[in-house]
């Protein structure tokens, strides 16, 4: 039997089920240069749009992120969870290459998480990386002048020797952030974690099937296959796209997603190296 035309839907069968797809791809946080990373400021409109589609059966998050800013990860996570609860719409996450660290925090906003067999998931930890050049300026004959009110204001200055008390302080901060991350995992994966926390929360990263066994995710699956299982072979996908121009409204397309290339013109060298290092941790 042929499908009814759209204008006849009120008089016949219901329209095909609709799933809204929200791509969350790239490093999390503000980056130098012209290409911003995943931040709430950049994605709030897209998240709102995803949960504003009338008749949507679910919102699917397609995640490919090595992590980044803990604050932006939490802000994005909480906005998705809040809108899902407000609208009463189920959220399903699909990890692509990587959903690690902050990327896994984004996946935790979903009711269920699916991965590819080769996806890298987890990295439930906190890392702080920087560069140290304590002897560089002297060799170049440059005198650096730093004036600070507060003995810790210039903490971990890359042009000064590292101090034990500064390292101890940054480790205290990392422990606090790590506890927040662990509490989030305990809450969002309650009753599903299948291994001891001493193993799960080490910052290790897990491949697809391992992550399923550990209870960090719910199964192996891809967006199209899983949604067809739930909503039938006629399910439609509508992907939230980025805004085009300063006055453009979000627009839609049928399926798939576009991921901006990392780096590029306008990126400061150090920012580009740090961005590259985020992906390189996972062999990408």
Secondary structure, DSSP 4 states (H G I P E B T S, - for coil): -PPPPGGGGGGSSPPPPEEEEEEEES-BS--SSS---B-HHHHHHHHHHHTT-TTEEEEEEEEEE--B-HHHHHHHHHHHHHHHHHHT-EEEEEEEEEEETHHHHHHTTSSEEEE-TT-EEE--S--------TTHHHHHT-------SSTTTTTT-TTS---HHHHHHHHHHHHHHHHHHHHHHHHHTTTT--S-HHHHTSS-EEEHHHHHHHTSS-EE--HHHHHHHHH-TT-EEEEEPPP-STTPPP-EESS----PPSS-TT--HHHHHHHHHHHHTTT-
